[in-house]
Amino acid sequence: MINVVIIDDEPLAREGLANYVREVDFLNLSGTGENQLELLPLLDRQAADLVFLDIQMPKMNGIEFLKILQKPPMVIITTAYPSYALEGFQLNVLDYLLKPITFERFLKPPPKPGIIISC
């Protein structure tokens, strides 16, 4: 079982991802939050294996947050902005999902290391 946390300031985006997580047998939704600062207590209470992290949020940019987070879990970036993809992959994110996210894309395995993705 993979414990998942969703961090997104948009309630509809959070709920959409939560519904996708609930549809996959090996994923367990262990928490949600509307900004990165809510992630820290979630990680303290229960270890998260995977975080779906939005980039554009009011308090702090998701990329900036990843840069300061020590020992982050696996991260999949969820955003409407393709321009952050390269920087995200340089921070070793697992995948980069562009909104609106379809269930088909949600299920698609992340790219293999070494493969260049053009946007």
Biopython code that builds the backbone (N, CA, C, O; Angstrom):
import numpy as np
from Bio.PDB.StructureBuilder import StructureBuilder

atoms = [
    (1, "MET", "N", (0.844, -1.176, 0.000)),
    (1, "MET", "CA", (0.000, 0.000, 0.000)),
    (1, "MET", "C", (0.896, 1.248, 0.000)),
    (1, "MET", "O", (1.845, 1.344, 0.777)),
    (2, "ILE", "N", (0.579, 2.185, -0.873)),
    (2, "ILE", "CA", (1.319, 3.450, -0.965)),
    (2, "ILE", "C", (0.466, 4.538, -0.319)),
    (2, "ILE", "O", (-0.652, 4.805, -0.759)),
    (3, "ASN", "N", (1.006, 5.167, 0.736)),
    (3, "ASN", "CA", (0.303, 6.253, 1.421)),
    (3, "ASN", "C", (0.504, 7.552, 0.668)),
    (3, "ASN", "O", (1.632, 7.966, 0.405)),
    (4, "VAL", "N", (-0.616, 8.196, 0.322)),
    (4, "VAL", "CA", (-0.611, 9.371, -0.545)),
    (4, "VAL", "C", (-1.133, 10.590, 0.213)),
    (4, "VAL", "O", (-2.094, 10.499, 0.977)),
    (5, "VAL", "N", (-0.474, 11.746, -0.015)),
    (5, "VAL", "CA", (-0.951, 13.032, 0.478)),
    (5, "VAL", "C", (-1.125, 13.945, -0.724)),
    (5, "VAL", "O", (-0.299, 13.941, -1.637)),
    (6, "ILE", "N", (-2.190, 14.723, -0.727)),
    (6, "ILE", "CA", (-2.469, 15.664, -1.812)),
    (6, "ILE", "C", (-2.413, 17.071, -1.249)),
    (6, "ILE", "O", (-3.104, 17.386, -0.280)),
    (7, "ILE", "N", (-1.578, 17.929, -1.864)),
    (7, "ILE", "CA", (-1.466, 19.320, -1.451)),
    (7, "ILE", "C", (-1.796, 20.201, -2.663)),
    (7, "ILE", "O", (-1.052, 20.240, -3.642)),
    (8, "ASP", "N", (-2.918, 20.897, -2.572)),
    (8, "ASP", "CA", (-3.370, 21.765, -3.663)),
    (8, "ASP", "C", (-4.306, 22.805, -3.087)),
    (8, "ASP", "O", (-5.161, 22.479, -2.263)),
    (9, "ASP", "N", (-4.160, 24.051, -3.504)),
    (9, "ASP", "CA", (-5.011, 25.115, -2.967)),
    (9, "ASP", "C", (-6.397, 25.148, -3.603)),
    (9, "ASP", "O", (-7.277, 25.860, -3.120)),
    (10, "GLU", "N", (-6.604, 24.390, -4.675)),
    (10, "GLU", "CA", (-7.902, 24.354, -5.340)),
    (10, "GLU", "C", (-8.716, 23.156, -4.829)),
    (10, "GLU", "O", (-8.328, 22.008, -5.049)),
    (11, "PRO", "N", (-9.843, 23.418, -4.147)),
    (11, "PRO", "CA", (-10.644, 22.308, -3.603)),
    (11, "PRO", "C", (-11.070, 21.282, -4.657)),
    (11, "PRO", "O", (-11.052, 20.081, -4.387)),
    (12, "LEU", "N", (-11.453, 21.737, -5.847)),
    (12, "LEU", "CA", (-11.877, 20.792, -6.889)),
    (12, "LEU", "C", (-10.726, 19.913, -7.366)),
    (12, "LEU", "O", (-10.919, 18.729, -7.641)),
    (13, "ALA", "N", (-9.537, 20.485, -7.464)),
    (13, "ALA", "CA", (-8.365, 19.703, -7.867)),
    (13, "ALA", "C", (-8.027, 18.668, -6.797)),
    (13, "ALA", "O", (-7.720, 17.521, -7.119)),
    (14, "ARG", "N", (-8.082, 19.068, -5.523)),
    (14, "ARG", "CA", (-7.826, 18.137, -4.421)),
    (14, "ARG", "C", (-8.818, 16.983, -4.447)),
    (14, "ARG", "O", (-8.437, 15.817, -4.339)),
    (15, "GLU", "N", (-10.094, 17.320, -4.592)),
    (15, "GLU", "CA", (-11.125, 16.288, -4.581)),
    (15, "GLU", "C", (-11.014, 15.368, -5.800)),
    (15, "GLU", "O", (-11.216, 14.160, -5.686)),
    (16, "GLY", "N", (-10.696, 15.934, -6.959)),
    (16, "GLY", "CA", (-10.518, 15.107, -8.156)),
    (16, "GLY", "C", (-9.389, 14.100, -7.986)),
    (16, "GLY", "O", (-9.548, 12.922, -8.307)),
    (17, "LEU", "N", (-8.248, 14.564, -7.480)),
    (17, "LEU", "CA", (-7.130, 13.645, -7.241)),
    (17, "LEU", "C", (-7.480, 12.629, -6.158)),
    (17, "LEU", "O", (-7.130, 11.454, -6.273)),
    (18, "ALA", "N", (-8.162, 13.071, -5.118)),
    (18, "ALA", "CA", (-8.562, 12.150, -4.048)),
    (18, "ALA", "C", (-9.451, 11.040, -4.601)),
    (18, "ALA", "O", (-9.300, 9.878, -4.223)),
    (19, "ASN", "N", (-10.372, 11.390, -5.488)),
    (19, "ASN", "CA", (-11.233, 10.376, -6.109)),
    (19, "ASN", "C", (-10.417, 9.398, -6.938)),
    (19, "ASN", "O", (-10.683, 8.196, -6.914)),
    (20, "TYR", "N", (-9.425, 9.894, -7.672)),
    (20, "TYR", "CA", (-8.556, 9.002, -8.446)),
    (20, "TYR", "C", (-7.800, 8.054, -7.524)),
    (20, "TYR", "O", (-7.721, 6.855, -7.792)),
    (21, "VAL", "N", (-7.244, 8.590, -6.438)),
    (21, "VAL", "CA", (-6.496, 7.752, -5.482)),
    (21, "VAL", "C", (-7.406, 6.656, -4.926)),
    (21, "VAL", "O", (-6.988, 5.504, -4.806)),
    (22, "ARG", "N", (-8.628, 7.006, -4.590)),
    (22, "ARG", "CA", (-9.566, 6.019, -4.031)),
    (22, "ARG", "C", (-9.904, 4.904, -5.020)),
    (22, "ARG", "O", (-10.298, 3.813, -4.607)),
    (23, "GLU", "N", (-9.757, 5.163, -6.313)),
    (23, "GLU", "CA", (-10.064, 4.163, -7.345)),
    (23, "GLU", "C", (-8.944, 3.138, -7.526)),
    (23, "GLU", "O", (-9.161, 2.093, -8.140)),
    (24, "VAL", "N", (-7.758, 3.420, -7.004)),
    (24, "VAL", "CA", (-6.610, 2.540, -7.222)),
    (24, "VAL", "C", (-6.361, 1.728, -5.944)),
    (24, "VAL", "O", (-6.131, 2.291, -4.873)),
    (25, "ASP", "N", (-6.411, 0.406, -6.075)),
    (25, "ASP", "CA", (-6.344, -0.487, -4.918)),
    (25, "ASP", "C", (-5.075, -0.329, -4.076)),
    (25, "ASP", "O", (-5.135, -0.460, -2.854)),
    (26, "PHE", "N", (-3.947, -0.054, -4.694)),
    (26, "PHE", "CA", (-2.695, -0.017, -3.943)),
    (26, "PHE", "C", (-2.343, 1.375, -3.408)),
    (26, "PHE", "O", (-1.264, 1.572, -2.849)),
    (27, "LEU", "N", (-3.256, 2.342, -3.580)),
    (27, "LEU", "CA", (-3.053, 3.688, -3.036)),
    (27, "LEU", "C", (-3.986, 3.915, -1.851)),
    (27, "LEU", "O", (-5.144, 3.499, -1.865)),
    (28, "ASN", "N", (-3.461, 4.582, -0.831)),
    (28, "ASN", "CA", (-4.233, 4.918, 0.359)),
    (28, "ASN", "C", (-4.104, 6.415, 0.611)),
    (28, "ASN", "O", (-2.999, 6.915, 0.819)),
    (29, "LEU", "N", (-5.213, 7.124, 0.593)),
    (29, "LEU", "CA", (-5.195, 8.561, 0.842)),
    (29, "LEU", "C", (-5.035, 8.790, 2.337)),
    (29, "LEU", "O", (-5.944, 8.506, 3.117)),
    (30, "SER", "N", (-3.871, 9.305, 2.732)),
    (30, "SER", "CA", (-3.612, 9.509, 4.155)),
    (30, "SER", "C", (-3.782, 10.956, 4.583)),
    (30, "SER", "O", (-3.725, 11.255, 5.775)),
    (31, "GLY", "N", (-3.995, 11.877, 3.614)),
    (31, "GLY", "CA", (-4.242, 13.253, 4.000)),
    (31, "GLY", "C", (-4.287, 14.188, 2.812)),
    (31, "GLY", "O", (-3.793, 13.879, 1.728)),
    (32, "THR", "N", (-4.903, 15.356, 3.047)),
    (32, "THR", "CA", (-4.926, 16.414, 2.044)),
    (32, "THR", "C", (-4.678, 17.744, 2.746)),
    (32, "THR", "O", (-4.893, 17.880, 3.950)),
    (33, "GLY", "N", (-4.224, 18.716, 1.971)),
    (33, "GLY", "CA", (-4.011, 20.046, 2.512)),
    (33, "GLY", "C", (-4.084, 21.067, 1.400)),
    (33, "GLY", "O", (-3.946, 20.733, 0.223)),
    (34, "GLU", "N", (-4.303, 22.331, 1.782)),
    (34, "GLU", "CA", (-4.417, 23.370, 0.766)),
    (34, "GLU", "C", (-3.158, 24.187, 0.579)),
    (34, "GLU", "O", (-3.127, 25.076, -0.273)),
    (35, "ASN", "N", (-2.102, 23.910, 1.360)),
    (35, "ASN", "CA", (-0.813, 24.566, 1.112)),
    (35, "ASN", "C", (0.309, 23.698, 1.666)),
    (35, "ASN", "O", (0.076, 22.767, 2.437)),
    (36, "GLN", "N", (1.527, 24.023, 1.256)),
    (36, "GLN", "CA", (2.680, 23.210, 1.614)),
    (36, "GLN", "C", (2.912, 23.153, 3.120)),
    (36, "GLN", "O", (3.386, 22.139, 3.633)),
    (37, "LEU", "N", (2.589, 24.216, 3.825)),
    (37, "LEU", "CA", (2.804, 24.228, 5.267)),
    (37, "LEU", "C", (1.944, 23.190, 5.977)),
    (37, "LEU", "O", (2.291, 22.738, 7.069)),
    (38, "GLU", "N", (0.831, 22.810, 5.369)),
    (38, "GLU", "CA", (-0.009, 21.752, 5.932)),
    (38, "GLU", "C", (0.605, 20.368, 5.713)),
    (38, "GLU", "O", (0.209, 19.404, 6.368)),
    (39, "LEU", "N", (1.557, 20.269, 4.806)),
    (39, "LEU", "CA", (2.193, 18.979, 4.548)),
    (39, "LEU", "C", (3.078, 18.553, 5.712)),
    (39, "LEU", "O", (3.113, 17.372, 6.054)),
    (40, "LEU", "N", (3.779, 19.472, 6.314)),
    (40, "LEU", "CA", (4.730, 19.128, 7.382)),
    (40, "LEU", "C", (4.077, 18.379, 8.540)),
    (40, "LEU", "O", (4.588, 17.331, 8.933)),
    (41, "PRO", "N", (2.961, 18.870, 9.111)),
    (41, "PRO", "CA", (2.333, 18.088, 10.183)),
    (41, "PRO", "C", (1.797, 16.739, 9.705)),
    (41, "PRO", "O", (1.793, 15.765, 10.458)),
    (42, "LEU", "N", (1.344, 16.688, 8.448)),
    (42, "LEU", "CA", (0.877, 15.408, 7.906)),
    (42, "LEU", "C", (2.024, 14.399, 7.858)),
    (42, "LEU", "O", (1.834, 13.223, 8.168)),
    (43, "LEU", "N", (3.207, 14.861, 7.471)),
    (43, "LEU", "CA", (4.367, 13.973, 7.412)),
    (43, "LEU", "C", (4.810, 13.564, 8.812)),
    (43, "LEU", "O", (5.306, 12.454, 9.004)),
    (44, "ASP", "N", (4.636, 14.451, 9.795)),
    (44, "ASP", "CA", (4.994, 14.116, 11.179)),
    (44, "ASP", "C", (4.061, 13.061, 11.769)),
    (44, "ASP", "O", (4.500, 12.180, 12.509)),
    (45, "ARG", "N", (2.768, 13.154, 11.438)),
    (45, "ARG", "CA", (1.779, 12.225, 11.992)),
    (45, "ARG", "C", (1.850, 10.842, 11.354)),
    (45, "ARG", "O", (1.738, 9.825, 12.039)),
    (46, "GLN", "N", (2.036, 10.816, 10.054)),
    (46, "GLN", "CA", (2.038, 9.541, 9.337)),
    (46, "GLN", "C", (2.957, 9.677, 8.137)),
    (46, "GLN", "O", (2.872, 10.646, 7.383)),
    (47, "ALA", "N", (3.813, 8.723, 7.970)),
    (47, "ALA", "CA", (4.741, 8.750, 6.842)),
    (47, "ALA", "C", (3.963, 8.687, 5.530)),
    (47, "ALA", "O", (3.084, 7.844, 5.350)),
    (48, "ALA", "N", (4.298, 9.581, 4.636)),
    (48, "ALA", "CA", (3.705, 9.566, 3.299)),
    (48, "ALA", "C", (4.749, 9.029, 2.334)),
    (48, "ALA", "O", (5.916, 9.418, 2.377)),
    (49, "ASP", "N", (4.314, 8.142, 1.476)),
    (49, "ASP", "CA", (5.208, 7.586, 0.466)),
    (49, "ASP", "C", (5.225, 8.451, -0.784)),
    (49, "ASP", "O", (6.224, 8.505, -1.501)),
    (50, "LEU", "N", (4.107, 9.130, -1.039)),
    (50, "LEU", "CA", (3.928, 9.877, -2.276)),
    (50, "LEU", "C", (3.109, 11.130, -2.010)),
    (50, "LEU", "O", (2.082, 11.082, -1.335)),
    (51, "VAL", "N", (3.577, 12.258, -2.551)),
    (51, "VAL", "CA", (2.848, 13.522, -2.414)),
    (51, "VAL", "C", (2.521, 14.052, -3.800)),
    (51, "VAL", "O", (3.400, 14.177, -4.652)),
    (52, "PHE", "N", (1.246, 14.364, -4.016)),
    (52, "PHE", "CA", (0.840, 15.110, -5.201)),
    (52, "PHE", "C", (0.881, 16.574, -4.797)),
    (52, "PHE", "O", (0.119, 17.001, -3.929)),
    (53, "LEU", "N", (1.761, 17.344, -5.417)),
    (53, "LEU", "CA", (2.046, 18.710, -4.982)),
    (53, "LEU", "C", (1.787, 19.710, -6.101)),
    (53, "LEU", "O", (2.376, 19.620, -7.178)),
    (54, "ASP", "N", (0.909, 20.655, -5.836)),
    (54, "ASP", "CA", (0.648, 21.749, -6.773)),
    (54, "ASP", "C", (1.821, 22.728, -6.706)),
    (54, "ASP", "O", (2.517, 22.791, -5.693)),
    (55, "ILE", "N", (2.041, 23.483, -7.767)),
    (55, "ILE", "CA", (3.129, 24.460, -7.779)),
    (55, "ILE", "C", (2.636, 25.843, -7.387)),
    (55, "ILE", "O", (3.160, 26.447, -6.450)),
    (56, "GLN", "N", (1.645, 26.344, -8.087)),
    (56, "GLN", "CA", (1.171, 27.709, -7.842)),
    (56, "GLN", "C", (0.187, 27.737, -6.683)),
    (56, "GLN", "O", (-0.987, 27.400, -6.836)),
    (57, "MET", "N", (0.691, 28.146, -5.514)),
    (57, "MET", "CA", (-0.147, 28.277, -4.331)),
    (57, "MET", "C", (0.178, 29.591, -3.639)),
    (57, "MET", "O", (1.279, 30.118, -3.800)),
    (58, "PRO", "N", (-0.768, 30.126, -2.869)),
    (58, "PRO", "CA", (-0.597, 31.464, -2.309)),
    (58, "PRO", "C", (0.607, 31.663, -1.385)),
    (58, "PRO", "O", (1.296, 32.675, -1.507)),
    (59, "LYS", "N", (0.877, 30.749, -0.483)),
    (59, "LYS", "CA", (1.908, 30.994, 0.525)),
    (59, "LYS", "C", (3.325, 30.750, 0.024)),
    (59, "LYS", "O", (4.253, 31.474, 0.383)),
    (60, "MET", "N", (3.483, 29.733, -0.803)),
    (60, "MET", "CA", (4.810, 29.382, -1.286)),
    (60, "MET", "C", (4.682, 28.547, -2.548)),
    (60, "MET", "O", (3.782, 27.715, -2.666)),
    (61, "ASN", "N", (5.568, 28.770, -3.470)),
    (61, "ASN", "CA", (5.644, 27.997, -4.696)),
    (61, "ASN", "C", (6.067, 26.563, -4.349)),
    (61, "ASN", "O", (6.959, 26.365, -3.525)),
    (62, "GLY", "N", (5.435, 25.571, -4.970)),
    (62, "GLY", "CA", (5.761, 24.172, -4.705)),
    (62, "GLY", "C", (7.208, 23.819, -5.000)),
    (62, "GLY", "O", (7.804, 23.016, -4.282)),
    (63, "ILE", "N", (7.785, 24.403, -6.041)),
    (63, "ILE", "CA", (9.194, 24.159, -6.365)),
    (63, "ILE", "C", (10.088, 24.702, -5.262)),
    (63, "ILE", "O", (11.028, 24.030, -4.836)),
    (64, "GLU", "N", (9.802, 25.916, -4.793)),
    (64, "GLU", "CA", (10.587, 26.500, -3.695)),
    (64, "GLU", "C", (10.497, 25.616, -2.454)),
    (64, "GLU", "O", (11.487, 25.407, -1.754)),
    (65, "PHE", "N", (9.304, 25.106, -2.194)),
    (65, "PHE", "CA", (9.103, 24.231, -1.033)),
    (65, "PHE", "C", (9.939, 22.957, -1.164)),
    (65, "PHE", "O", (10.570, 22.527, -0.199)),
    (66, "LEU", "N", (9.945, 22.360, -2.340)),
    (66, "LEU", "CA", (10.740, 21.142, -2.541)),
    (66, "LEU", "C", (12.224, 21.394, -2.307)),
    (66, "LEU", "O", (12.932, 20.525, -1.797)),
    (67, "LYS", "N", (12.689, 22.568, -2.674)),
    (67, "LYS", "CA", (14.109, 22.891, -2.499)),
    (67, "LYS", "C", (14.515, 22.943, -1.030)),
    (67, "LYS", "O", (15.664, 22.646, -0.702)),
    (68, "ILE", "N", (13.600, 23.311, -0.145)),
    (68, "ILE", "CA", (13.960, 23.420, 1.270)),
    (68, "ILE", "C", (13.568, 22.183, 2.083)),
    (68, "ILE", "O", (13.998, 22.041, 3.228)),
    (69, "LEU", "N", (12.773, 21.302, 1.519)),
    (69, "LEU", "CA", (12.312, 20.118, 2.235)),
    (69, "LEU", "C", (13.433, 19.091, 2.319)),
    (69, "LEU", "O", (13.962, 18.653, 1.297)),
    (70, "GLN", "N", (13.790, 18.714, 3.535)),
    (70, "GLN", "CA", (14.815, 17.702, 3.715)),
    (70, "GLN", "C", (14.175, 16.329, 3.658)),
    (70, "GLN", "O", (13.134, 16.100, 4.274)),
    (71, "LYS", "N", (14.783, 15.424, 2.931)),
    (71, "LYS", "CA", (14.304, 14.053, 2.766)),
    (71, "LYS", "C", (12.832, 13.990, 2.359)),
    (71, "LYS", "O", (12.014, 13.399, 3.065)),
    (72, "PRO", "N", (12.498, 14.600, 1.224)),
    (72, "PRO", "CA", (11.092, 14.548, 0.795)),
    (72, "PRO", "C", (10.698, 13.142, 0.366)),
    (72, "PRO", "O", (11.540, 12.363, -0.080)),
    (73, "PRO", "N", (9.415, 12.820, 0.503)),
    (73, "PRO", "CA", (8.936, 11.559, -0.071)),
    (73, "PRO", "C", (8.928, 11.693, -1.594)),
    (73, "PRO", "O", (9.316, 12.729, -2.134)),
    (74, "MET", "N", (8.490, 10.654, -2.272)),
    (74, "MET", "CA", (8.322, 10.771, -3.723)),
    (74, "MET", "C", (7.287, 11.852, -3.987)),
    (74, "MET", "O", (6.306, 11.973, -3.254)),
    (75, "VAL", "N", (7.510, 12.644, -5.044)),
    (75, "VAL", "CA", (6.622, 13.758, -5.344)),
    (75, "VAL", "C", (6.201, 13.690, -6.807)),
    (75, "VAL", "O", (7.018, 13.457, -7.697)),
    (76, "ILE", "N", (4.915, 13.897, -7.031)),
    (76, "ILE", "CA", (4.379, 14.101, -8.369)),
    (76, "ILE", "C", (3.818, 15.513, -8.388)),
    (76, "ILE", "O", (2.936, 15.850, -7.598)),
    (77, "ILE", "N", (4.326, 16.324, -9.280)),
    (77, "ILE", "CA", (3.853, 17.695, -9.393)),
    (77, "ILE", "C", (2.563, 17.721, -10.201)),
    (77, "ILE", "O", (2.441, 17.066, -11.235)),
    (78, "THR", "N", (1.602, 18.495, -9.703)),
    (78, "THR", "CA", (0.341, 18.694, -10.416)),
    (78, "THR", "C", (0.185, 20.195, -10.629)),
    (78, "THR", "O", (0.192, 20.964, -9.668)),
    (79, "THR", "N", (0.047, 20.608, -11.865)),
    (79, "THR", "CA", (-0.002, 22.035, -12.152)),
    (79, "THR", "C", (-0.640, 22.307, -13.507)),
    (79, "THR", "O", (-0.761, 21.415, -14.346)),
    (80, "ALA", "N", (-1.039, 23.536, -13.699)),
    (80, "ALA", "CA", (-1.547, 23.975, -14.998)),
    (80, "ALA", "C", (-0.442, 24.633, -15.814)),
    (80, "ALA", "O", (-0.684, 25.092, -16.931)),
    (81, "TYR", "N", (0.781, 24.684, -15.260)),
    (81, "TYR", "CA", (1.883, 25.415, -15.883)),
    (81, "TYR", "C", (2.996, 24.465, -16.331)),
    (81, "TYR", "O", (3.726, 23.941, -15.489)),
    (82, "PRO", "N", (3.139, 24.232, -17.638)),
    (82, "PRO", "CA", (4.179, 23.318, -18.114)),
    (82, "PRO", "C", (5.594, 23.869, -17.958)),
    (82, "PRO", "O", (6.561, 23.115, -18.060)),
    (83, "SER", "N", (5.728, 25.152, -17.715)),
    (83, "SER", "CA", (7.059, 25.775, -17.692)),
    (83, "SER", "C", (7.930, 25.324, -16.521)),
    (83, "SER", "O", (9.131, 25.593, -16.530)),
    (84, "TYR", "N", (7.379, 24.657, -15.524)),
    (84, "TYR", "CA", (8.161, 24.221, -14.368)),
    (84, "TYR", "C", (8.662, 22.782, -14.494)),
    (84, "TYR", "O", (9.318, 22.280, -13.580)),
    (85, "ALA", "N", (8.370, 22.122, -15.589)),
    (85, "ALA", "CA", (8.690, 20.697, -15.724)),
    (85, "ALA", "C", (10.174, 20.410, -15.563)),
    (85, "ALA", "O", (10.547, 19.529, -14.788)),
    (86, "LEU", "N", (11.015, 21.121, -16.266)),
    (86, "LEU", "CA", (12.453, 20.850, -16.194)),
    (86, "LEU", "C", (12.970, 21.021, -14.775)),
    (86, "LEU", "O", (13.685, 20.160, -14.263)),
    (87, "GLU", "N", (12.612, 22.128, -14.142)),
    (87, "GLU", "CA", (13.067, 22.373, -12.773)),
    (87, "GLU", "C", (12.527, 21.297, -11.825)),
    (87, "GLU", "O", (13.227, 20.875, -10.904)),
    (88, "GLY", "N", (11.313, 20.863, -12.043)),
    (88, "GLY", "CA", (10.749, 19.802, -11.224)),
    (88, "GLY", "C", (11.531, 18.507, -11.358)),
    (88, "GLY", "O", (11.856, 17.873, -10.353)),
    (89, "PHE", "N", (11.836, 18.110, -12.577)),
    (89, "PHE", "CA", (12.580, 16.877, -12.776)),
    (89, "PHE", "C", (14.008, 16.996, -12.245)),
    (89, "PHE", "O", (14.593, 15.994, -11.833)),
    (90, "GLN", "N", (14.580, 18.199, -12.246)),
    (90, "GLN", "CA", (15.898, 18.402, -11.643)),
    (90, "GLN", "C", (15.856, 18.193, -10.134)),
    (90, "GLN", "O", (16.882, 17.924, -9.508)),
    (91, "LEU", "N", (14.673, 18.318, -9.559)),
    (91, "LEU", "CA", (14.493, 18.067, -8.124)),
    (91, "LEU", "C", (14.045, 16.629, -7.859)),
    (91, "LEU", "O", (13.597, 16.297, -6.762)),
    (92, "ASN", "N", (14.174, 15.794, -8.872)),
    (92, "ASN", "CA", (13.886, 14.358, -8.775)),
    (92, "ASN", "C", (12.420, 14.035, -8.504)),
    (92, "ASN", "O", (12.115, 13.065, -7.810)),
    (93, "VAL", "N", (11.511, 14.846, -9.051)),
    (93, "VAL", "CA", (10.109, 14.475, -8.916)),
    (93, "VAL", "C", (9.852, 13.225, -9.747)),
    (93, "VAL", "O", (10.529, 12.967, -10.742)),
    (94, "LEU", "N", (8.875, 12.470, -9.322)),
    (94, "LEU", "CA", (8.553, 11.208, -9.990)),
    (94, "LEU", "C", (7.842, 11.436, -11.317)),
    (94, "LEU", "O", (8.087, 10.730, -12.295)),
    (95, "ASP", "N", (6.949, 12.440, -11.339)),
    (95, "ASP", "CA", (6.174, 12.710, -12.547)),
    (95, "ASP", "C", (5.682, 14.149, -12.486)),
    (95, "ASP", "O", (5.805, 14.825, -11.464)),
    (96, "TYR", "N", (5.121, 14.602, -13.606)),
    (96, "TYR", "CA", (4.660, 15.976, -13.752)),
    (96, "TYR", "C", (3.327, 15.918, -14.482)),
    (96, "TYR", "O", (3.289, 15.673, -15.687)),
    (97, "LEU", "N", (2.235, 16.142, -13.760)),
    (97, "LEU", "CA", (0.909, 16.034, -14.348)),
    (97, "LEU", "C", (0.329, 17.422, -14.613)),
    (97, "LEU", "O", (0.251, 18.257, -13.712)),
    (98, "LEU", "N", (-0.073, 17.653, -15.854)),
    (98, "LEU", "CA", (-0.675, 18.931, -16.220)),
    (98, "LEU", "C", (-2.188, 18.874, -16.044)),
    (98, "LEU", "O", (-2.851, 17.943, -16.502)),
    (99, "LYS", "N", (-2.716, 19.893, -15.370)),
    (99, "LYS", "CA", (-4.167, 20.008, -15.163)),
    (99, "LYS", "C", (-4.834, 20.496, -16.437)),
    (99, "LYS", "O", (-4.233, 21.280, -17.171)),
    (100, "PRO", "N", (-6.022, 20.073, -16.719)),
    (100, "PRO", "CA", (-6.812, 19.111, -15.961)),
    (100, "PRO", "C", (-6.273, 17.698, -16.175)),
    (100, "PRO", "O", (-5.914, 17.318, -17.290)),
    (101, "ILE", "N", (-6.224, 16.938, -15.102)),
    (101, "ILE", "CA", (-5.637, 15.601, -15.118)),
    (101, "ILE", "C", (-6.739, 14.574, -15.375)),
    (101, "ILE", "O", (-7.721, 14.496, -14.636)),
    (102, "THR", "N", (-6.558, 13.805, -16.417)),
    (102, "THR", "CA", (-7.511, 12.731, -16.706)),
    (102, "THR", "C", (-7.133, 11.489, -15.910)),
    (102, "THR", "O", (-5.983, 11.339, -15.497)),
    (103, "PHE", "N", (-8.082, 10.611, -15.696)),
    (103, "PHE", "CA", (-7.795, 9.373, -14.979)),
    (103, "PHE", "C", (-6.789, 8.527, -15.761)),
    (103, "PHE", "O", (-5.925, 7.876, -15.173)),
    (104, "GLU", "N", (-6.908, 8.542, -17.080)),
    (104, "GLU", "CA", (-5.959, 7.797, -17.924)),
    (104, "GLU", "C", (-4.534, 8.282, -17.690)),
    (104, "GLU", "O", (-3.622, 7.468, -17.548)),
    (105, "ARG", "N", (-4.329, 9.610, -17.646)),
    (105, "ARG", "CA", (-2.984, 10.157, -17.411)),
    (105, "ARG", "C", (-2.526, 9.884, -15.980)),
    (105, "ARG", "O", (-1.346, 9.629, -15.740)),
    (106, "PHE", "N", (-3.458, 9.938, -15.034)),
    (106, "PHE", "CA", (-3.149, 9.646, -13.640)),
    (106, "PHE", "C", (-2.575, 8.237, -13.506)),
    (106, "PHE", "O", (-1.639, 8.017, -12.738)),
    (107, "LEU", "N", (-3.129, 7.293, -14.245)),
    (107, "LEU", "CA", (-2.689, 5.897, -14.170)),
    (107, "LEU", "C", (-1.414, 5.607, -14.954)),
    (107, "LEU", "O", (-0.756, 4.597, -14.707)),
    (108, "LYS", "N", (-1.059, 6.471, -15.887)),
    (108, "LYS", "CA", (0.097, 6.231, -16.742)),
    (108, "LYS", "C", (1.379, 6.244, -15.903)),
    (108, "LYS", "O", (1.585, 7.159, -15.105)),
    (109, "PRO", "N", (2.242, 5.236, -16.079)),
    (109, "PRO", "CA", (3.495, 5.216, -15.313)),
    (109, "PRO", "C", (4.364, 6.427, -15.643)),
    (109, "PRO", "O", (4.316, 6.952, -16.756)),
    (110, "PRO", "N", (5.157, 6.864, -14.666)),
    (110, "PRO", "CA", (6.053, 7.993, -14.931)),
    (110, "PRO", "C", (7.112, 7.616, -15.963)),
    (110, "PRO", "O", (7.379, 6.434, -16.180)),
    (111, "PRO", "N", (7.713, 8.619, -16.598)),
    (111, "PRO", "CA", (8.758, 8.332, -17.581)),
    (111, "PRO", "C", (9.959, 7.672, -16.916)),
    (111, "PRO", "O", (10.221, 7.878, -15.731)),
    (112, "LYS", "N", (10.672, 6.889, -17.684)),
    (112, "LYS", "CA", (11.870, 6.226, -17.155)),
    (112, "LYS", "C", (13.024, 7.219, -17.121)),
    (112, "LYS", "O", (13.116, 8.104, -17.972)),
    (113, "PRO", "N", (13.913, 7.067, -16.125)),
    (113, "PRO", "CA", (15.075, 7.980, -16.057)),
    (113, "PRO", "C", (15.870, 7.952, -17.354)),
    (113, "PRO", "O", (16.039, 6.906, -17.981)),
    (114, "GLY", "N", (16.346, 9.108, -17.733)),
    (114, "GLY", "CA", (17.153, 9.207, -18.934)),
    (114, "GLY", "C", (16.367, 9.535, -20.183)),
    (114, "GLY", "O", (16.955, 9.857, -21.216)),
    (115, "ILE", "N", (15.062, 9.460, -20.112)),
    (115, "ILE", "CA", (14.234, 9.774, -21.272)),
    (115, "ILE", "C", (13.908, 11.263, -21.246)),
    (115, "ILE", "O", (13.450, 11.783, -20.228)),
    (116, "ILE", "N", (14.139, 11.933, -22.337)),
    (116, "ILE", "CA", (13.890, 13.366, -22.427)),
    (116, "ILE", "C", (12.457, 13.577, -22.899)),
    (116, "ILE", "O", (12.016, 13.000, -23.893)),
    (117, "ILE", "N", (11.757, 14.407, -22.170)),
    (117, "ILE", "CA", (10.371, 14.725, -22.515)),
    (117, "ILE", "C", (10.333, 16.137, -23.058)),
    (117, "ILE", "O", (10.857, 17.062, -22.437)),
    (118, "SER", "N", (9.716, 16.305, -24.211)),
    (118, "SER", "CA", (9.587, 17.664, -24.745)),
    (118, "SER", "C", (8.170, 18.153, -24.478)),
    (118, "SER", "O", (7.204, 17.400, -24.594)),
    (119, "CYS", "N", (8.068, 19.414, -24.124)),
    (119, "CYS", "CA", (6.752, 19.992, -23.819)),
    (119, "CYS", "C", (6.301, 20.861, -24.961)),
    (119, "CYS", "O", (5.217, 21.442, -24.904)),
]
sb = StructureBuilder()
sb.init_structure("model")
sb.init_model(0)
sb.init_chain("A")
sb.init_seg("    ")
for serial, (resi, resn, name, xyz) in enumerate(atoms, 1):
    if name == "N":
        sb.init_residue(resn, " ", resi, " ")
    sb.init_atom(name, np.array(xyz, "f"), 0.0, 1.0, " ", f" {name:<3s}", serial, name[0])
structure = sb.get_structure()
